[in-house]
Each structure stands twice: as structure tokens, then as C-alpha cells.
Amino acid sequence: MTSRAQPIRAIAVAAVLALVASACGGDDSSDATETTPAPSATTTTTAAVATTTTTVAPTTTTTVSTTLAGPTTTTLPGEPFDIGPSPGDVLSVVAVAFDDVLNLRAGPGTDFEVLKKMPPRYDRVIANGRAQALPNSIWYEVTALGVTGWASSTYLAELGSTDDITSQIVDKLGEIPTAETMADLGRIVAESYPAVERPLRVRMSGEPSVGDLGEVIYDVVGFADDSVRGLRLHVFGQPTESGDGFSLKSVEATALCARGVDGAGVCI
């Protein structure tokens, strides 16, 4: 597949929160004494003045002080990484063996607590738009299984279109392959892709099963392509005439995209 350029998406990882505290002050209260003179009574012999003094009890005002907590800043290891999935992109767990899991952690790196364990081929991982680069790995902030956390980008990709590549595999191998088990047949198909520049990671992500047909799923990741990370190979086999193994019937390949998918399911 031919990789196409895609603009680098800058991911804003810092938010500024402004907290404004408003203090409502009541009137000051103080002790007050009010004196009211009584009317004077006058006679021809004696003038008496009656004075009544009324004392008003002081009013006590209680002021309640409320302290607003400021924003909490968490320092993440590594550096923000500008290339990664956009918020809302749907990712899938890739290159994880069928009997293994992908850890969703509280932060970017294996030192953080495991929050959830995502099963292989789990395809409802929602990107939140943040990525963090560590010395030997890149981590995405995602939401999965109702929990938000961080997962290694090594095991995440967007799923592209699915195509029948049976004839291509037969051409690569020069014959219709056969094997004693579906696991062996699937590995023959997966290993038909040569490593270029770096070793490929081959994982049996779907457990072998046998009915009228046998089937198994392999993820092959590590292509030297900045658009297509690899392929998910759904291998179907049929019993051989002797009944002691399986021969290849068909192979369906789903693209594992590194930078996103267009409307036609093509890696961009």
C-alpha cells in the first residue's frame, strides 16, 4: 500500500482554569444604646423629669469563610507527542495473543496501576486525543470498557477495509499450503510476509476453531510503512482428502492503519 501524507495533528494537553472567589460582606454590627427622654411634668412647686433608658442587646454576626480548591496538575512522564489519533477515533487492540490481554493503565508507562484488561481484538477503544512519548514507547489516552486510561500505541490501530487475498498468498508460496493444524496453517500464511527493515511481530489473535471449516486469526505488525502498520489475517482451511490436516481455502486481510482511515476504509 502507498502511504499518503497526513498533516500533523497538534494535541493540546494543557488547560488553564480560572477560579474567581467572590466575598459578600454584610454591614458591620456594633453595640447600640438608645436613650429616650420621657415627657416632663410641670407644677407650680416641683419640676420632675422622668428618664427611661433602654439598652439594645448586641447582635453577633458570624462570618463563614469558604476556601475554593485550586486545579490539580498531574505531571506525566515523557513528552507530549503531536502525532496520534484524533479525539473520537475508534481503535482496535492488535498483535495481542488470543490468551493474553492489553493493560489499560492509570498513566503512560508500565509503572502505573492497571485499571482494566482489554481482550485481544477488542475494537471499541476510543481515542481522547492525547499522546505521550517515553524513551522507548508511545502511549495513547483512551477510553475503553467504561474507563479512561493509557495504553501502549504498539498494540493499537484503526481497522481499515477487508479484502480477499487468497490468490496473493498462493502466489507468494507457489502452492496451496497444507498443515496438520489450523494454527500451523495460519502461521505459514502469516510468515509469507517478509520482514523489511525490522522484524515483524506475528501473533495468533484468534484461537483456532474447527467445524465444517477450520479458521484462525493472525495479526502481522511491523510493516515498513508509515500508513499501514500491518494486517489481520483471517485464515480458513478445509480438511485434506486424507483427513490428517488442512489445506488453505481462503484468506481475508484487514488493514491495520497507523494514522487513520478514510471513508473507503483505506489507510491514510
Residue pairs with C-beta under 8 A, 6 or more apart in sequence:
1 225
1 227
1 228
1 255
1 266
1 267
2 227
3 225
3 226
3 227
3 228
3 267
4 227
4 268
6 259
6 260
6 268
8 82
8 83
9 82
9 83
9 84
9 86
10 82
11 80
11 81
11 82
11 84
11 129
11 130
11 131
13 80
13 130
17 70
17 71
19 68
19 70
19 71
21 66
21 68
26 61
26 63
28 61
29 58
29 59
29 60
29 61
30 58
31 56
31 58
32 56
32 58
33 53
33 55
33 56
34 54
34 56
35 51
35 53
35 54
36 52
36 53
36 54
37 49
37 51
38 49
38 50
38 51
38 52
40 47
40 48
40 49
40 50
41 47
41 48
41 50
74 107
76 107
76 108
76 132
77 107
77 108
77 109
77 132
77 134
78 108
78 109
78 132
78 133
78 134
78 135
78 139
79 132
79 133
80 130
80 131
80 132
80 133
81 131
81 132
81 133
81 138
82 131
83 131
83 259
84 127
84 129
84 130
84 131
84 138
84 140
84 153
85 91
85 127
85 129
85 131
85 140
85 158
85 260
86 127
86 129
86 260
87 127
87 128
87 129
88 126
88 127
88 129
89 126
89 127
89 158
89 260
90 123
90 124
90 125
90 126
90 127
90 158
91 123
91 125
91 126
91 127
91 140
91 142
91 156
91 157
91 158
92 121
92 122
92 123
92 125
92 156
92 157
92 158
92 159
92 256
93 102
93 118
93 119
93 120
93 121
93 122
93 123
93 125
93 155
93 156
94 121
94 155
94 156
94 157
94 205
94 219
94 221
94 229
94 230
94 232
94 256
95 154
95 155
95 201
95 203
95 205
95 219
95 221
95 230
96 102
96 120
96 121
96 155
96 203
96 205
96 219
97 120
97 203
97 204
97 205
98 120
98 204
98 205
98 206
98 207
98 217
99 207
100 120
101 117
101 118
101 119
101 120
102 117
102 118
102 120
102 122
102 151
102 152
102 155
102 156
103 114
103 116
103 117
103 118
103 151
104 114
104 115
104 116
104 117
104 118
104 142
104 144
104 145
104 147
104 149
104 150
104 151
105 112
105 113
105 114
105 115
105 149
105 150
105 151
106 112
106 113
106 114
106 115
106 149
106 150
107 149
107 150
108 132
108 134
108 139
108 141
108 150
109 134
109 137
109 139
109 150
112 150
115 147
115 149
116 144
116 145
116 147
116 149
118 125
118 144
118 145
118 151
120 205
120 206
121 205
121 206
121 217
121 232
122 144
123 159
124 144
125 142
125 143
125 144
125 151
125 156
126 142
126 143
126 144
127 140
127 141
127 142
128 140
128 141
128 142
128 143
128 148
129 141
130 140
130 141
131 138
131 139
131 140
131 141
131 153
132 138
132 139
132 141
132 150
137 152
137 153
137 154
138 152
138 153
138 154
139 150
139 151
139 152
139 153
140 150
140 151
140 152
140 153
140 156
141 148
141 149
141 150
142 148
142 149
142 150
142 151
142 156
143 149
144 151
157 221
157 229
157 230
157 256
157 257
157 258
158 256
158 257
158 260
158 261
158 267
159 232
159 254
159 255
159 256
159 257
159 261
160 228
160 254
160 255
160 256
160 257
160 261
160 265
160 266
160 267
161 254
161 255
161 264
161 265
161 266
162 234
162 252
162 253
162 254
162 255
162 265
163 252
163 253
164 250
164 251
164 252
164 253
165 251
165 252
165 253
166 248
166 249
166 250
166 251
169 177
169 189
169 192
169 248
169 251
170 176
170 248
172 192
173 188
173 192
176 247
176 248
177 185
177 188
177 189
177 247
177 248
178 185
178 240
178 245
178 246
178 247
178 248
179 185
179 188
179 237
179 245
179 246
180 244
180 245
180 246
181 208
181 245
181 246
182 208
182 209
182 210
182 214
182 215
182 216
182 235
182 237
182 246
183 204
183 208
183 216
185 214
185 216
185 235
185 237
185 245
185 246
185 247
185 248
186 204
186 208
186 216
186 217
186 218
186 233
186 235
187 202
187 204
187 218
189 218
189 233
189 235
189 248
189 251
190 202
190 218
190 220
190 233
191 202
193 200
193 220
193 223
193 231
195 222
196 223
196 224
197 224
198 222
198 224
199 222
200 220
200 221
200 222
200 223
200 230
201 219
201 220
201 221
201 222
201 230
202 218
202 219
202 220
203 218
203 219
203 221
204 216
204 217
204 218
205 217
205 218
205 219
205 232
206 215
206 216
206 217
206 218
206 234
207 216
208 214
208 215
208 216
209 215
209 216
213 236
213 237
213 238
213 249
214 236
214 237
214 238
214 239
214 246
215 234
215 235
215 236
215 237
216 235
216 237
217 232
217 233
217 234
217 235
218 232
218 233
218 235
219 230
219 231
219 232
219 233
219 256
220 230
220 231
220 232
220 233
221 229
221 230
221 256
222 229
222 230
223 229
223 230
223 231
225 258
226 258
226 259
227 257
227 258
227 259
227 267
227 268
228 255
228 256
228 257
228 258
228 267
229 256
229 257
229 258
230 256
231 253
231 254
231 255
231 256
232 253
232 254
232 256
233 251
233 252
233 253
234 251
234 252
234 253
234 254
235 248
235 250
235 251
236 248
236 249
236 250
236 251
236 252
237 246
237 247
237 248
237 249
238 246
238 247
238 249
239 245
239 246
239 247
240 246
240 247
255 265
255 266
255 267
257 267
257 268
258 267
259 267
259 268
260 267
260 268
261 267
261 268
262 268
